[in-house]
Amino acid sequence: MPYQWDFGTIFRKWDALLTGTLSSLELTFWCIILAIPLGLAIGLMRMSGFWPLQIVGRIFVDFFRTSAVLVLMLWFYFALPVLAGVEISPFEAALLAIGLQSAAYFSEIFRGAVSSISQQQWEAAAALGIHRLHALRYVILPQAIRRMIPVSFNLLITIFKSTSIAAAIAFGELTYQASIMTSSTYRPIETYTVVAFIYVVIITTCSFLVRYLEDRFSIERLGR
């Protein structure tokens, strides 16, 4: 007997799907807010001439890049409250896990972008008597950031996809809402089909934006 599809049951609970989608986007937003400035700071530490900062930055990057985000999430949610004596919500645990790991990746993107700038730019700034920090801020960073934008958007897409893992600690994002709906509607195929469609729409939209930015900035570089 062929399977009888019933999407009506799922769409009658559209508010739960909307809530989950908004929660996923909210978590993504705050992970970005944490990851970008922290990643820039870690990247600067990696490029610092002060070796203790270089070591700290290297340890941070190596640890979080090689850690499984689910394990980090579970550790922040279950272990940190016991060790630190503080309450950690599912949202905060997911934010720390995804945000810190993403910061490690952002630091490498930032470091690579700065390293790609010609050494002549630094030398020209020094010849004009511009302090190295001012040269970094006003000469190097504006160029590096433009080169970072396309690849950074790819990482933002990865961050959004990683929010689905937060269902493991009962954070009410889209995947968790889907599991709740499945237990009440007994329609897992329809539920996860709709959820997959939502992810595809959001990620495809972001992917088009990434390709547009890649094309635009590649054209601008060729025009120089």
Backbone bond lengths (Angstrom), bond angles and torsions (degrees), N, CA, C in turn:
res aa  C-N    CA-C-N  psi(-1)  N-CA   C-N-CA  omega(-1)  CA-C   N-CA-C  phi
1 M - - - 1.474 - - 1.532 109.18 -
2 P 1.345 118.03 126.12 1.472 120.17 -178.69 1.528 111.38 -65.09
3 Y 1.323 113.77 151.64 1.465 119.35 -178.77 1.525 110.14 -68.88
4 Q 1.307 116.33 136.42 1.465 122.09 179.57 1.529 109.50 -96.65
5 W 1.316 114.44 106.20 1.458 119.85 -179.63 1.526 110.65 -72.46
6 D 1.327 115.96 142.09 1.463 120.76 179.24 1.526 109.07 -144.65
7 F 1.350 114.90 83.62 1.463 119.47 178.63 1.524 112.12 -79.75
8 G 1.347 116.86 -16.69 1.459 119.64 -179.13 1.516 111.87 -59.01
9 T 1.332 116.63 -39.97 1.466 120.45 178.88 1.521 111.30 -61.53
10 I 1.317 115.74 -36.79 1.470 120.15 -178.60 1.524 110.73 -72.80
11 F 1.331 116.42 -44.43 1.464 119.75 -176.93 1.521 112.49 -70.20
12 R 1.311 116.83 -20.49 1.467 118.55 174.95 1.528 111.24 -70.75
13 K 1.305 116.18 -15.90 1.468 121.00 177.15 1.545 110.07 -110.07
14 W 1.324 115.42 33.79 1.457 120.82 -176.64 1.526 112.48 -59.36
15 D 1.354 116.34 -28.02 1.455 118.91 -178.29 1.526 111.72 -64.42
16 A 1.335 117.02 -34.10 1.469 119.94 177.81 1.531 110.32 -67.98
17 L 1.331 116.40 -40.00 1.463 119.95 178.02 1.524 110.90 -66.24
18 L 1.334 116.35 -39.64 1.462 120.13 178.11 1.523 110.42 -64.20
19 T 1.333 116.36 -43.65 1.461 120.41 178.20 1.522 111.22 -60.42
20 G 1.324 116.14 -43.52 1.455 119.97 179.30 1.518 112.28 -65.04
21 T 1.334 116.45 -40.97 1.468 120.24 178.93 1.523 110.77 -63.10
22 L 1.320 116.01 -45.28 1.466 120.13 179.28 1.527 111.31 -64.15
23 S 1.331 117.31 -37.35 1.463 120.76 177.80 1.521 110.85 -65.60
24 S 1.338 117.04 -39.77 1.463 120.81 177.00 1.519 111.00 -63.11
25 L 1.330 116.32 -43.24 1.463 120.32 179.32 1.522 111.54 -67.84
26 E 1.334 116.94 -37.31 1.469 120.36 177.65 1.525 110.70 -63.88
27 L 1.330 116.17 -45.34 1.463 119.63 178.41 1.524 110.41 -62.53
28 T 1.327 116.84 -41.25 1.464 120.68 177.33 1.523 110.92 -59.28
29 F 1.327 116.31 -44.97 1.468 121.44 -179.10 1.529 111.26 -58.75
30 W 1.323 116.87 -48.96 1.463 119.46 -176.59 1.525 111.88 -72.11
31 C 1.315 117.62 -30.06 1.467 119.95 173.78 1.526 110.31 -63.66
32 I 1.329 116.03 -39.49 1.476 120.39 177.75 1.518 110.44 -65.92
33 I 1.343 115.88 -43.00 1.467 120.47 179.09 1.521 111.00 -59.74
34 L 1.336 116.78 -36.34 1.468 120.39 177.76 1.524 111.56 -77.62
35 A 1.322 116.82 -42.83 1.470 120.66 -169.28 1.515 113.76 -72.83
36 I 1.335 118.08 -41.14 1.462 119.61 -173.22 1.529 112.71 -66.12
37 P 1.342 120.08 -55.99 1.473 117.97 -179.95 1.523 113.08 -64.40
38 L 1.351 116.47 -37.38 1.463 118.37 178.25 1.521 110.44 -66.79
39 G 1.333 116.80 -40.13 1.456 120.15 177.79 1.514 112.11 -62.56
40 L 1.341 116.85 -39.67 1.469 120.23 177.05 1.522 110.81 -63.67
41 A 1.339 116.12 -40.96 1.463 120.10 179.46 1.523 111.09 -65.05
42 I 1.326 116.69 -43.82 1.463 120.05 179.08 1.526 110.41 -65.49
43 G 1.328 116.38 -39.08 1.461 119.60 177.48 1.513 112.05 -61.07
44 L 1.331 117.03 -41.82 1.465 120.77 177.13 1.523 111.29 -64.73
45 M 1.338 116.37 -37.31 1.457 119.66 177.00 1.529 110.60 -63.18
46 R 1.347 116.26 -40.13 1.464 119.94 179.89 1.523 111.55 -63.83
47 M 1.339 116.21 -31.92 1.470 120.37 -178.51 1.519 113.11 -93.50
48 S 1.319 116.56 -0.53 1.459 120.67 -178.35 1.523 110.46 -68.26
49 G 1.321 114.94 149.46 1.464 119.52 175.19 1.512 112.19 -81.16
50 F 1.345 116.89 -4.20 1.463 122.24 -178.84 1.524 107.74 -91.74
51 W 1.322 117.78 108.15 1.466 121.39 -168.88 1.530 114.73 -61.11
52 P 1.355 121.04 -33.35 1.473 117.78 177.14 1.531 112.37 -61.14
53 L 1.349 116.72 -37.73 1.457 119.34 176.96 1.529 111.12 -66.78
54 Q 1.323 116.11 -37.70 1.457 119.90 177.61 1.530 111.13 -61.06
55 I 1.312 116.10 -42.15 1.466 120.53 -178.71 1.527 110.79 -66.64
56 V 1.338 116.72 -44.62 1.467 120.46 179.22 1.524 110.15 -61.31
57 G 1.331 115.84 -44.94 1.459 119.48 179.24 1.520 111.79 -62.97
58 R 1.322 117.23 -40.85 1.470 121.26 179.80 1.521 110.96 -65.04
59 I 1.324 117.15 -42.89 1.468 120.75 178.84 1.528 110.42 -62.05
60 F 1.336 116.59 -44.10 1.464 120.88 179.43 1.523 110.59 -59.17
61 V 1.327 116.48 -49.96 1.463 120.92 -177.21 1.523 111.06 -63.74
62 D 1.337 116.61 -47.69 1.459 119.90 -177.42 1.531 111.38 -63.96
63 F 1.321 116.98 -39.27 1.468 119.87 -178.09 1.521 111.40 -66.91
64 F 1.328 116.96 -51.95 1.460 119.12 -173.85 1.532 112.75 -76.45
65 R 1.321 118.25 -28.08 1.465 119.24 177.08 1.515 111.75 -71.80
66 T 1.320 117.82 -28.65 1.462 120.84 -177.71 1.530 112.75 -96.57
67 S 1.320 117.71 0.92 1.462 121.06 -179.56 1.524 110.73 -93.94
68 A 1.319 116.49 145.35 1.462 121.64 174.57 1.524 108.86 -77.23
69 V 1.323 116.76 129.42 1.463 119.68 -174.59 1.531 111.13 -63.47
70 L 1.329 118.43 -33.11 1.459 120.44 178.06 1.519 110.82 -65.01
71 V 1.331 116.85 -42.40 1.469 120.43 178.57 1.524 110.07 -63.82
72 L 1.330 116.90 -42.66 1.468 120.26 176.76 1.525 110.96 -58.96
73 M 1.322 115.69 -44.22 1.455 121.03 -178.36 1.532 111.18 -62.12
74 L 1.319 115.93 -45.61 1.465 120.44 179.31 1.519 110.76 -65.29
75 W 1.341 116.66 -37.32 1.469 119.22 179.70 1.522 110.64 -66.35
76 F 1.332 117.01 -46.38 1.459 119.62 179.44 1.531 111.26 -62.48
77 Y 1.318 116.72 -35.10 1.467 120.26 -175.34 1.529 112.30 -79.02
78 F 1.340 116.83 -39.76 1.457 119.22 -174.77 1.525 113.90 -102.21
79 A 1.339 117.62 -38.63 1.462 120.09 -173.75 1.521 113.36 -87.64
80 L 1.342 116.67 -42.16 1.468 119.35 -176.33 1.526 113.13 -58.70
81 P 1.351 120.02 -42.86 1.470 119.18 177.71 1.533 112.96 -59.39
82 V 1.335 117.16 -35.89 1.461 120.73 179.80 1.523 110.66 -71.18
83 L 1.332 116.81 -43.00 1.460 121.11 -176.26 1.526 112.47 -75.92
84 A 1.331 116.65 -38.81 1.470 120.55 -175.29 1.526 112.74 -99.26
85 G 1.318 117.73 -12.97 1.462 120.58 -179.95 1.512 113.55 69.88
86 V 1.340 117.01 30.96 1.464 121.56 178.93 1.519 108.93 -124.94
87 E 1.324 115.55 152.47 1.453 120.75 177.46 1.530 109.76 -83.87
88 I 1.316 116.07 132.04 1.462 121.71 178.90 1.524 108.14 -120.41
89 S 1.316 116.80 120.90 1.456 120.70 178.18 1.524 109.64 -78.71
90 P 1.334 117.84 161.88 1.470 119.37 175.93 1.527 112.33 -56.46
91 F 1.328 116.75 -38.93 1.461 119.87 178.87 1.522 110.89 -62.23
92 E 1.313 117.33 -45.79 1.467 120.98 -178.32 1.527 111.42 -65.90
93 A 1.327 117.01 -39.32 1.465 120.22 178.64 1.527 110.49 -64.60
94 A 1.323 116.49 -43.35 1.468 120.25 178.33 1.518 110.67 -65.47
95 L 1.330 116.91 -40.33 1.462 121.27 179.09 1.521 111.43 -61.47
96 L 1.325 117.36 -45.04 1.460 120.58 -179.88 1.528 111.13 -65.12
97 A 1.328 116.30 -45.34 1.465 119.76 -176.78 1.522 111.79 -64.50
98 I 1.332 116.45 -53.60 1.468 119.98 -177.26 1.522 110.91 -71.49
99 G 1.335 116.55 -41.39 1.458 120.82 -177.36 1.517 112.81 -64.26
100 L 1.322 117.49 -44.68 1.460 120.35 -178.32 1.526 111.25 -69.91
101 Q 1.331 116.55 -40.90 1.457 118.05 177.58 1.529 111.17 -65.16
102 S 1.320 116.77 -40.56 1.464 120.28 177.85 1.524 111.31 -65.23
103 A 1.328 117.21 -34.46 1.464 120.55 177.46 1.527 110.59 -61.55
104 A 1.335 116.75 -37.49 1.461 120.32 178.07 1.528 110.61 -62.75
105 Y 1.330 116.50 -41.03 1.464 120.10 178.31 1.530 111.23 -70.69
106 F 1.329 116.87 -40.31 1.462 119.99 178.41 1.531 110.79 -62.20
107 S 1.322 116.89 -36.86 1.469 119.28 -179.58 1.518 111.32 -62.28
108 E 1.336 116.45 -37.70 1.457 119.57 178.83 1.526 111.67 -72.38
109 I 1.336 116.32 -35.89 1.463 119.70 175.17 1.526 109.97 -62.69
110 F 1.320 115.27 -45.12 1.462 120.47 179.83 1.521 110.79 -63.25
111 R 1.323 116.65 -46.03 1.462 120.43 -178.65 1.521 111.13 -63.26
112 G 1.331 116.26 -40.01 1.457 119.67 178.68 1.515 112.29 -66.30
113 A 1.356 116.12 -38.35 1.457 120.00 -179.97 1.522 111.19 -66.69
114 V 1.330 116.42 -42.88 1.466 119.91 179.05 1.524 110.55 -66.13
115 S 1.326 116.39 -39.88 1.468 120.06 -179.41 1.525 112.09 -66.81
116 S 1.342 115.97 -23.99 1.467 119.30 -178.72 1.524 112.72 -77.18
117 I 1.334 116.94 -14.14 1.461 120.40 178.11 1.524 109.35 -73.80
118 S 1.296 116.39 134.40 1.463 121.47 -176.46 1.529 111.23 -56.78
119 Q 1.319 115.88 140.13 1.451 121.50 176.79 1.527 111.41 -61.64
120 Q 1.325 116.17 -23.26 1.466 120.03 179.09 1.527 111.40 -63.88
121 Q 1.336 116.62 -27.91 1.466 119.84 177.30 1.528 110.18 -63.88
122 W 1.331 116.46 -43.41 1.463 120.38 177.47 1.533 110.21 -64.11
123 E 1.316 115.23 -43.42 1.467 119.15 -177.81 1.521 111.44 -65.55
124 A 1.337 116.70 -38.21 1.461 119.53 179.07 1.517 110.64 -65.70
125 A 1.343 116.32 -40.94 1.469 119.92 178.43 1.525 110.73 -64.00
126 A 1.333 116.57 -40.88 1.463 120.10 178.89 1.520 111.05 -65.64
127 A 1.331 116.30 -37.07 1.464 120.00 179.71 1.524 111.47 -65.55
128 L 1.338 116.49 -28.11 1.465 120.80 178.33 1.532 112.10 -86.45
129 G 1.319 115.71 2.61 1.463 119.88 178.55 1.512 113.52 79.68
130 I 1.311 117.67 19.84 1.464 121.61 179.51 1.524 109.03 -84.59
131 H 1.325 115.81 128.73 1.464 120.64 178.14 1.526 109.93 -59.91
132 R 1.335 116.26 149.24 1.468 120.65 -175.00 1.532 112.19 -59.25
133 L 1.340 116.85 -39.78 1.464 119.56 179.04 1.527 111.21 -66.24
134 H 1.339 116.30 -40.18 1.456 119.72 177.32 1.527 111.12 -67.78
135 A 1.334 115.96 -35.40 1.466 119.49 176.74 1.527 110.47 -63.88
136 L 1.331 115.31 -40.38 1.464 119.66 177.60 1.518 110.85 -62.47
137 R 1.317 116.35 -44.58 1.463 120.83 -175.29 1.526 112.71 -71.68
138 Y 1.315 117.44 -44.50 1.466 120.53 -170.64 1.537 114.41 -100.19
139 V 1.326 117.21 -19.79 1.466 119.46 -176.26 1.527 111.37 -112.32
140 I 1.317 116.75 -52.56 1.462 121.28 -172.49 1.532 111.86 -80.09
141 L 1.329 116.97 -49.58 1.470 119.73 -175.39 1.530 113.64 -59.02
142 P 1.334 119.96 -45.15 1.472 118.28 179.18 1.530 113.14 -56.37
143 Q 1.330 116.28 -38.38 1.465 119.20 178.36 1.526 111.30 -72.91
144 A 1.334 116.48 -40.10 1.466 120.71 -178.30 1.525 111.26 -65.95
145 I 1.327 116.35 -40.22 1.458 120.13 -177.93 1.521 111.05 -62.86
146 R 1.313 116.99 -38.96 1.468 120.48 177.98 1.525 110.65 -62.05
147 R 1.321 116.97 -36.03 1.461 119.98 178.93 1.533 111.55 -76.65
148 M 1.332 116.51 -23.81 1.454 120.76 -178.99 1.520 112.98 -77.79
149 I 1.334 117.12 -26.63 1.459 120.55 -167.54 1.532 113.71 -56.72
150 P 1.327 120.15 -52.11 1.477 118.31 -177.65 1.526 113.49 -60.10
151 V 1.329 117.93 -48.66 1.462 119.98 -178.05 1.522 111.26 -69.31
152 S 1.327 117.02 -29.38 1.456 119.85 177.50 1.520 111.21 -66.02
153 F 1.325 117.52 -36.53 1.458 120.00 178.29 1.526 111.16 -65.29
154 N 1.321 117.20 -33.68 1.459 119.75 174.83 1.529 110.62 -61.88
155 L 1.322 116.35 -39.18 1.458 120.15 177.87 1.521 110.95 -68.71
156 L 1.336 117.76 -35.03 1.462 120.68 177.58 1.526 110.75 -62.90
157 I 1.327 116.50 -37.29 1.466 120.46 176.41 1.529 109.80 -63.59
158 T 1.324 115.99 -41.57 1.462 120.44 178.31 1.526 111.03 -62.56
159 I 1.325 116.65 -38.92 1.460 120.69 177.97 1.525 110.14 -61.27
160 F 1.334 116.27 -45.44 1.469 119.52 179.73 1.524 110.83 -60.72
161 K 1.326 117.28 -43.37 1.461 119.81 179.32 1.532 111.10 -65.46
162 S 1.324 117.09 -33.20 1.462 120.73 -178.80 1.522 112.55 -68.58
163 T 1.331 117.36 -21.80 1.467 119.12 -179.52 1.524 111.96 -63.06
164 S 1.333 118.04 -22.25 1.468 120.27 179.24 1.524 111.50 -64.20
165 I 1.348 116.71 -24.72 1.462 120.52 179.80 1.517 111.06 -67.32
166 A 1.348 117.30 -23.02 1.461 121.07 -178.96 1.522 112.17 -64.04
167 A 1.332 117.86 -12.68 1.464 120.27 174.95 1.524 110.80 -61.09
168 A 1.336 117.03 -25.06 1.465 121.14 -178.39 1.523 112.30 -65.79
169 I 1.340 117.05 -23.23 1.469 119.86 178.60 1.531 110.75 -114.09
170 A 1.331 115.13 22.94 1.471 122.46 172.76 1.516 113.82 65.81
171 F 1.333 117.03 31.01 1.461 118.72 170.24 1.524 107.87 -80.72
172 G 1.332 117.19 136.26 1.455 121.42 -170.33 1.500 115.92 -78.39
173 E 1.343 117.38 48.73 1.464 119.78 176.56 1.529 109.02 -82.60
174 L 1.323 116.49 -170.84 1.459 121.23 -170.17 1.528 113.04 -61.66
175 T 1.317 117.01 -46.21 1.462 119.80 -178.22 1.523 111.80 -65.37
176 Y 1.325 116.60 -38.71 1.469 119.80 178.09 1.519 110.79 -66.23
177 Q 1.321 117.21 -41.75 1.456 120.24 177.06 1.527 110.84 -61.22
178 A 1.328 115.93 -35.95 1.460 120.15 178.15 1.521 111.17 -64.70
179 S 1.323 116.32 -40.42 1.467 118.88 178.87 1.525 111.44 -65.61
180 I 1.331 117.37 -35.96 1.464 121.06 176.73 1.526 110.04 -66.14
181 M 1.321 116.66 -42.98 1.464 120.75 178.90 1.519 111.64 -63.08
182 T 1.319 115.70 -38.79 1.468 119.92 -179.25 1.526 111.21 -62.66
183 S 1.322 116.42 -38.92 1.464 119.77 -178.97 1.519 112.68 -69.78
184 S 1.345 116.83 -22.22 1.466 119.46 -179.18 1.524 113.30 -100.01
185 T 1.322 117.83 -26.77 1.463 120.81 -177.67 1.530 113.09 -102.06
186 Y 1.338 116.06 -18.46 1.471 121.36 -175.85 1.535 111.10 56.86
187 R 1.326 114.74 36.03 1.457 120.87 179.00 1.532 109.69 -127.85
188 P 1.340 117.14 66.98 1.470 118.84 -176.72 1.524 113.22 -66.57
189 I 1.337 117.36 -34.75 1.468 119.05 -177.78 1.520 110.67 -65.09
190 E 1.321 116.87 -49.29 1.464 120.45 179.54 1.523 111.07 -64.84
191 T 1.333 116.14 -41.32 1.467 120.16 -177.09 1.522 111.10 -61.40
192 Y 1.316 116.29 -51.40 1.462 118.90 -176.06 1.523 112.10 -76.58
193 T 1.321 117.49 -20.08 1.469 119.81 171.83 1.524 110.41 -66.55
194 V 1.336 115.58 -45.03 1.472 120.03 178.30 1.525 110.43 -65.07
195 V 1.330 116.80 -42.99 1.461 120.76 179.85 1.529 110.35 -62.35
196 A 1.333 116.49 -43.63 1.464 120.11 178.02 1.520 110.57 -60.98
197 F 1.323 117.03 -39.32 1.467 120.88 178.77 1.526 110.72 -63.46
198 I 1.328 117.03 -41.00 1.467 120.56 178.84 1.526 110.34 -62.00
199 Y 1.334 116.58 -45.28 1.461 120.26 178.10 1.526 110.97 -61.41
200 V 1.319 116.38 -43.28 1.468 120.55 -178.53 1.529 110.44 -62.18
201 V 1.329 117.60 -43.28 1.463 121.25 -179.12 1.531 110.48 -62.15
202 I 1.329 116.53 -47.57 1.468 120.35 -177.41 1.529 110.61 -66.47
203 I 1.325 116.83 -47.07 1.460 120.52 -176.35 1.526 111.49 -69.65
204 T 1.341 116.97 -37.77 1.466 119.69 177.88 1.522 110.96 -64.24
205 T 1.336 116.57 -41.17 1.460 120.41 176.99 1.524 111.06 -59.53
206 C 1.338 115.84 -44.89 1.467 119.78 178.42 1.524 111.16 -65.93
207 S 1.330 117.37 -35.93 1.468 120.77 -179.80 1.524 111.17 -65.55
208 F 1.336 117.18 -39.54 1.457 120.18 175.82 1.527 110.67 -61.65
209 L 1.341 115.57 -39.63 1.459 119.66 178.25 1.526 110.43 -64.28
210 V 1.341 116.46 -40.66 1.466 120.29 178.44 1.518 110.85 -61.20
211 R 1.341 116.77 -46.41 1.464 120.30 -179.80 1.520 111.69 -63.53
212 Y 1.343 115.76 -37.50 1.470 119.58 177.62 1.528 110.26 -62.88
213 L 1.326 116.45 -44.90 1.459 120.16 -179.45 1.524 111.19 -66.64
214 E 1.343 116.49 -39.93 1.458 119.21 178.14 1.525 110.93 -61.36
215 D 1.332 116.27 -44.17 1.469 120.03 179.53 1.521 110.97 -65.29
216 R 1.324 115.91 -42.26 1.463 119.72 -176.83 1.523 111.49 -65.16
217 F 1.332 116.36 -47.23 1.456 118.64 -176.65 1.517 112.15 -74.37
218 S 1.335 117.70 -28.97 1.466 119.12 175.44 1.519 110.77 -67.83
219 I 1.359 116.16 -37.87 1.463 120.63 177.87 1.523 110.35 -66.06
220 E 1.334 116.20 -41.11 1.463 120.07 -179.30 1.533 110.16 -64.65
221 R 1.350 116.35 -39.07 1.473 118.12 179.74 1.527 111.08 -68.04
222 L 1.355 115.34 -36.79 1.462 117.99 178.60 1.527 111.68 -68.53
223 G 1.346 115.12 -26.94 1.459 118.97 -177.92 1.509 113.36 -79.71
224 R 1.302 116.32 -7.73 1.463 117.91 -179.06 1.519 112.17 -80.74
